Amino acid sequence: MTTSGIPTAPGALPLVGHAPRMLRDPLRFVAGLAAHGDLVQVRPGTSRVVVVCRPDLVREVLLDDGRFVPGGRPHAGPGAAGPAFDASRMPGYAAVMTEHVERVTGRWKDGRIVDVAAEARDIAAGAAFGAVVSGGASRAAARRCVRDARMVLDGAYRRTFPPVPPVRPPTPGGVRRAAAHRRLRQAVKGFTDAYRAEGADRGDLLSVLAGVHDGGENEAPRTDGEIADQALAFFGAGWGTTAGTLAWALHLLAGRPDVQRRLHLEADAVLDGGGAAFEHLPHLEVTGRIVTETLRMYPPLWLLTRTVSADTELGGHLLRAGTDLVCSPYLVHRREDLYPDPGRFDPDRWTADRERPGDAYLAFGAGSRRCAGDAFAVTATTLALASIAARWRLLPVRGGTPRARAAGTISPEGLRMRTMSRAAVPSRTREGTA
């Protein structure tokens, strides 16, 4: 597939290649590839893929859909259902997010230990599902859809870097994911039929996909399968991104009490003890920088795949048609030459007076397949984080350090923290103890 001039990452074993290392610690493996060249060959089993490590080459690949053909998961780019995420719909989505933050944190107790990742998933799932289907689904049906969607999306990493030959007997996990996918498609078809029968725009994604939004008829009606795939892709973008980013932000803040203090002071000044609303966003500057830096450290689209459509040159190397490419925003965001001390959580990287490599920030991809749910995810996470900060402080506990789990997104597994109600802190001492 490729010329011999592209180096192969060290440590490949006979038959299985780099698969053991990729499965054992995929983030460390991927981040370390940049040390071996601008383009690096990796062997997940007996196959080969080329990982693009240099930022300008990554952007070249992501921006040129002619030479580098998108593949893999359903398209969640802006062309699919952009009207569902335009500015006019964001206030409604924001209200749904605030509602779910209140619902989940309303059951917290002062001094209790909570599974932060699970709580963040609960918040984000309700908000994302409400953005996709704003009505017509019972709570039980919503929970079933969320459970099935997570099962489907969690198989994304193994499909991106397959460690075994593509033709193989079905595994129990694969069978369960296929069944979950079928249930999701059936559920979305039921919602779609109800929307079309009603013929009204409910202000959500499904109204756009079903062709009943205010913008008029679709150029060509989507099939039930296309609608289901798009709904799943957008749910994954909104839910997985928001849940992971919110949980990671709370964990990272616990290690930077100075930044956490500034977050709480901003929440006190802007929200005055209440929940965050869409109109508060312009005033949540510290919160916004925290979210941006969290997305740099743990980008939701951490692996992106492309296939070379015809023989072409990239970075001085000839790539044959059919060559599989992988681009990793996680790798780019961890380059020391782009982000000094990249492992340090530093929201002040994003202040106006700091120089930063804007073209190398790829948390949501780039080009025509840039995630169209980026504005939704950033808005939802910012509002959720501010709403939590207005009333709660989360403290680390012994044994609660998370493990980064790289699947469809990068999620913190085993993240446990202690909730401390800020209402119990006297107002005159809040600034010093926030």
C-alpha positions in Angstrom: 0.0 0.0 0.0 2.8 2.4 0.8 6.4 3.1 0.0 9.1 1.7 2.3 10.2 5.2 3.1 7.5 5.5 5.8 8.9 4.2 9.1 7.1 1.5 11.1 6.5 2.1 14.7 8.8 -0.1 16.9 7.6 -2.9 19.0 5.5 -4.9 16.5 5.2 -8.6 17.3 4.8 -11.5 14.8 1.2 -11.9 13.5 -0.4 -9.6 16.1 1.7 -6.5 15.3 1.1 -3.6 17.6 -2.3 -4.8 18.7 -1.3 -5.7 22.3 0.1 -2.3 22.9 -2.8 -0.5 21.2 -5.3 -2.4 23.3 -3.4 -2.1 26.6 -2.8 1.6 26.5 -4.0 3.2 23.2 -3.6 6.8 24.2 0.1 6.4 25.2 0.7 4.4 22.1 -0.9 6.9 19.8 0.7 10.0 21.5 4.1 8.4 21.2 4.0 7.9 17.4 5.0 11.5 16.6 8.5 10.7 17.8 9.0 8.3 14.9 8.2 10.6 12.0 5.6 12.7 10.3 4.0 9.6 8.9 4.2 6.3 10.7 3.1 2.9 9.8 1.2 0.8 12.4 0.3 -2.8 12.3 -3.0 -3.6 14.1 -2.6 -7.4 13.5 -1.7 -8.3 9.9 -3.0 -5.2 8.3 -1.3 -1.8 8.1 -2.4 1.7 8.5 -0.5 5.0 8.3 -0.8 7.5 11.2 -0.4 11.1 10.2 1.5 12.9 13.0 2.4 16.4 11.6 -0.3 19.0 12.2 -0.2 20.6 8.7 -0.4 17.1 7.1 -3.3 16.2 9.4 -5.2 19.3 8.3 -4.4 18.5 4.6 -5.9 15.1 5.0 -9.0 16.3 6.8 -9.7 19.2 4.5 -9.3 17.3 1.2 -12.2 14.9 0.7 -11.2 14.3 -2.9 -7.9 12.6 -2.2 -8.7 11.3 1.2 -12.1 9.7 1.4 -14.0 9.8 4.7 -15.0 6.4 6.0 -16.1 4.6 9.2 -19.0 5.8 11.3 -22.1 7.7 10.0 -21.4 11.2 8.8 -22.1 13.8 11.5 -20.8 16.8 9.5 -22.7 20.0 9.1 -24.2 19.1 5.7 -26.3 16.3 7.3 -28.6 18.3 9.6 -27.0 21.7 10.1 -30.4 23.5 10.8 -30.8 21.4 13.9 -27.7 23.1 15.4 -28.1 26.7 14.2 -28.1 29.5 16.7 -31.8 29.9 16.9 -32.2 26.4 18.4 -29.5 26.7 21.0 -31.5 28.5 23.7 -33.9 25.6 23.8 -31.2 23.0 24.0 -29.6 25.1 26.8 -32.8 25.0 28.8 -32.9 21.2 28.4 -29.3 20.9 29.7 -30.0 23.1 32.7 -33.1 21.1 33.5 -31.1 17.9 33.6 -28.3 19.4 35.6 -30.9 20.4 38.2 -32.4 16.9 38.1 -29.2 15.0 38.6 -27.5 17.3 41.1 -30.7 17.7 43.0 -30.2 14.2 44.4 -26.6 14.9 45.6 -26.0 15.1 49.4 -23.3 17.1 51.1 -20.3 14.9 51.8 -21.4 12.0 49.7 -19.1 10.2 47.2 -20.4 10.0 43.7 -19.3 8.3 40.5 -18.7 11.5 38.5 -18.5 9.9 35.1 -21.8 8.2 35.6 -23.4 11.4 36.9 -22.1 13.3 33.9 -23.4 10.6 31.5 -26.8 10.9 33.1 -26.8 14.7 32.7 -25.5 14.6 29.1 -27.8 11.7 28.0 -30.9 13.5 29.0 -29.8 16.7 27.3 -28.7 15.0 24.1 -31.7 12.8 23.9 -33.9 15.9 24.4 -32.1 17.7 21.6 -32.7 14.7 19.3 -36.2 13.8 20.4 -37.8 16.6 22.4 -41.1 14.8 23.0 -43.0 11.6 22.4 -40.6 9.3 24.3 -41.3 8.0 27.8 -38.5 8.0 30.3 -38.2 4.3 30.1 -37.9 4.4 26.2 -35.3 7.2 26.5 -33.3 5.1 28.9 -33.4 2.1 26.6 -32.3 4.3 23.6 -29.4 5.8 25.6 -28.3 2.3 26.8 -28.4 0.9 23.2 -26.6 4.0 21.8 -23.8 3.7 24.2 -23.3 0.1 23.4 -23.1 0.9 19.7 -20.8 3.9 20.1 -18.4 2.1 22.4 -17.4 -0.3 19.6 -16.0 2.7 17.6 -12.3 2.3 18.7 -12.1 -1.4 17.8 -13.6 -0.6 14.4 -11.1 2.2 13.8 -8.0 0.2 14.7 -9.0 -3.4 14.0 -6.5 -5.7 15.8 -7.8 -8.8 14.0 -8.7 -9.6 10.4 -11.9 -8.0 9.2 -13.5 -11.3 8.3 -14.1 -13.2 11.6 -16.9 -15.1 13.4 -19.2 -12.7 15.3 -18.2 -12.1 19.0 -20.8 -11.9 21.8 -20.1 -8.2 22.1 -20.6 -7.8 18.3 -23.9 -9.6 18.5 -25.1 -7.4 21.3 -24.1 -4.3 19.5 -25.9 -5.4 16.3 -29.1 -6.1 18.4 -28.7 -2.7 20.0 -28.4 -1.1 16.6 -31.5 -2.8 15.3 -33.5 -1.6 18.4 -32.3 1.9 17.9 -33.3 2.0 14.3 -36.8 0.6 15.2 -37.2 3.2 18.0 -36.1 6.1 15.7 -38.5 4.9 13.0 -41.4 5.0 15.5 -40.5 8.5 16.5 -40.1 9.5 12.9 -43.5 8.1 11.9 -45.1 10.1 14.7 -43.3 13.3 13.7 -44.4 13.0 10.1 -48.0 12.3 11.1 -48.0 15.3 13.3 -46.2 17.5 10.8 -45.0 20.1 13.3 -41.5 21.3 14.1 -40.7 20.4 17.7 -37.4 22.3 17.5 -35.2 19.2 17.7 -32.9 17.2 15.4 -35.6 14.6 14.4 -37.8 17.4 13.1 -35.0 18.3 10.7 -34.2 14.7 9.7 -37.9 13.8 9.2 -38.4 16.9 7.0 -40.9 18.7 9.1 -38.7 21.6 10.3 -39.5 25.2 9.5 -36.9 25.4 6.8 -39.1 23.5 4.3 -38.9 20.2 2.5 -35.7 18.3 2.2 -34.0 18.2 -1.2 -34.6 14.4 -1.1 -36.4 12.6 1.6 -34.2 10.6 3.9 -34.7 6.9 4.3 -35.5 5.5 7.7 -32.0 4.0 7.8 -30.4 7.3 7.0 -32.4 9.0 9.7 -31.5 6.4 12.3 -27.8 6.7 11.4 -27.8 10.5 11.6 -29.7 10.5 14.9 -27.2 8.1 16.4 -24.3 10.1 15.1 -25.6 13.3 16.5 -26.6 11.7 19.8 -23.1 10.3 20.1 -21.6 13.7 19.3 -23.7 15.5 21.9 -23.8 12.9 24.6 -20.4 11.4 24.5 -18.6 14.7 24.1 -20.6 16.5 26.8 -20.4 13.7 29.3 -16.7 13.1 28.9 -15.7 16.7 28.9 -17.8 17.6 31.9 -16.4 14.7 33.9 -12.8 15.4 32.9 -13.2 19.1 33.7 -14.4 18.3 37.2 -11.4 16.0 37.7 -8.9 18.4 36.3 -10.2 21.3 38.4 -9.7 19.2 41.6 -6.0 19.3 40.8 -5.9 23.0 40.3 -7.6 24.7 43.3 -6.6 28.1 42.0 -8.5 27.6 38.8 -11.5 26.1 40.7 -11.6 29.1 42.9 -11.8 31.4 39.8 -14.6 29.2 38.4 -16.6 29.5 41.6 -16.1 33.3 41.8 -17.3 33.7 38.2 -20.4 31.4 38.9 -21.2 33.5 42.0 -21.0 36.8 40.1 -22.8 35.7 37.0 -25.4 33.2 38.2 -26.0 34.4 41.8 -26.7 30.9 43.1 -29.0 29.9 40.2 -28.6 27.7 37.2 -26.9 28.8 34.0 -29.0 29.9 31.1 -28.1 30.6 27.5 -27.9 34.3 28.0 -25.2 33.8 30.6 -22.7 32.3 28.1 -21.0 35.6 27.1 -20.2 36.2 30.7 -18.8 32.8 31.5 -15.3 33.4 30.2 -13.3 31.4 32.8 -15.7 28.5 32.4 -15.3 28.6 28.6 -11.6 28.5 28.8 -11.8 25.5 31.2 -14.0 23.7 28.7 -11.6 24.5 25.8 -8.5 23.3 27.7 -10.3 20.1 28.7 -11.2 19.4 25.1 -7.5 20.0 24.2 -6.4 17.4 26.7 -9.2 14.9 26.0 -10.6 15.6 22.5 -13.8 13.6 21.8 -12.9 12.9 18.2 -9.5 11.4 19.2 -9.2 9.2 16.1 -10.3 10.0 12.6 -10.0 7.7 9.6 -9.5 8.3 5.9 -8.7 6.2 2.8 -6.6 7.3 -0.1 -8.8 7.5 -3.2 -6.0 7.5 -5.8 -2.2 7.4 -5.7 -1.1 10.7 -4.2 1.8 12.4 -2.4 1.7 13.4 1.3 4.6 14.7 3.3 7.1 13.7 0.6 5.8 10.1 0.5 3.8 8.3 -2.1 0.6 6.8 -0.8 -1.1 4.2 -3.0 -4.8 4.1 -3.6 -6.6 2.2 -0.8 -4.1 3.1 1.9 -5.8 3.5 5.2 -4.9 6.7 7.2 -5.5 7.6 10.8 -5.3 11.2 12.2 -5.4 11.7 15.9 -6.3 15.1 17.5 -5.2 13.6 20.8 -1.7 13.1 19.3 -1.6 16.6 17.9 -2.8 18.2 21.2 0.0 16.4 23.1 2.8 17.7 21.0 5.3 19.7 23.1 6.3 21.9 20.1 2.7 23.1 19.9 1.5 23.1 23.5 4.3 23.6 26.0 4.0 21.2 28.9 1.0 19.5 27.2 0.1 17.3 30.1 -0.5 20.4 32.3 -4.1 21.6 32.7 -3.8 25.3 31.9 -7.0 27.1 30.9 -5.0 30.3 30.6 -3.5 29.0 27.4 -6.7 30.4 25.8 -6.6 34.0 27.1 -6.4 36.7 24.4 -2.8 37.6 25.2 -1.3 34.1 24.8 -0.1 32.8 21.5 -1.5 29.5 20.5 -1.5 27.3 17.4 -5.1 27.7 16.3 -4.8 25.5 13.3 -3.6 22.7 15.5 -6.7 22.7 17.7 -8.8 19.8 16.3 -11.1 18.7 19.2 -14.0 18.4 16.7 -12.1 17.5 13.6 -11.8 19.8 10.5 -13.3 20.2 7.1 -16.6 19.0 5.7 -16.8 16.3 8.4 -16.1 18.6 11.3 -18.6 17.6 14.0 -21.7 19.8 13.5 -22.6 19.2 17.1 -19.6 21.1 18.4 -21.6 24.2 19.3 -24.1 22.1 21.1 -21.5 20.2 23.0 -19.5 23.3 24.1 -22.7 25.2 25.0 -24.1 22.3 27.0 -20.8 21.5 28.8 -20.2 25.2 29.7 -23.7 25.6 31.1 -23.5 22.3 33.1 -20.1 23.1 34.6 -21.2 26.7 35.6 -24.4 25.4 37.1 -22.6 22.8 39.2 -19.9 25.3 40.3 -22.6 27.7 41.5 -23.7 25.2 44.2 -21.1 22.5 44.5 -17.5 21.8 45.0 -16.2 18.4 44.1 -13.2 17.0 46.0 -10.9 14.1 45.2 -11.0 11.0 47.3 -8.5 8.2 48.0 -8.7 5.6 45.3 -10.8 7.8 43.0 -8.2 8.6 40.4 -9.7 7.8 37.0 -8.3 5.6 34.2 -8.7 7.0 30.7 -10.8 4.6 28.7 -10.4 5.2 24.9 -13.5 3.9 23.0 -15.8 6.1 20.9 -14.6 9.0 23.1 -12.1 9.2 26.0 -14.0 8.7 29.2 -12.7 8.7 32.8 -13.4 5.3 34.4 -13.5 5.0 38.1 -13.7 8.7 38.8 -15.1 9.1 42.3 -15.4 12.5 44.1 -16.9 13.9 47.2 -19.6 16.5 46.8 -19.5 19.6 49.1 -22.4 22.0 49.1 -21.2 25.5 48.6 -24.4 26.7 50.3 -22.8 25.6 53.6 -19.9 28.0 53.2 -20.6 31.4 54.8 -20.9 34.1 52.1 -18.1 36.2 53.7 -15.6 33.4 53.4 -16.7 32.0 50.0 -14.0 33.8 48.0 -11.3 32.3 50.2 -12.7 28.8 50.3 -14.4 28.3 47.0 
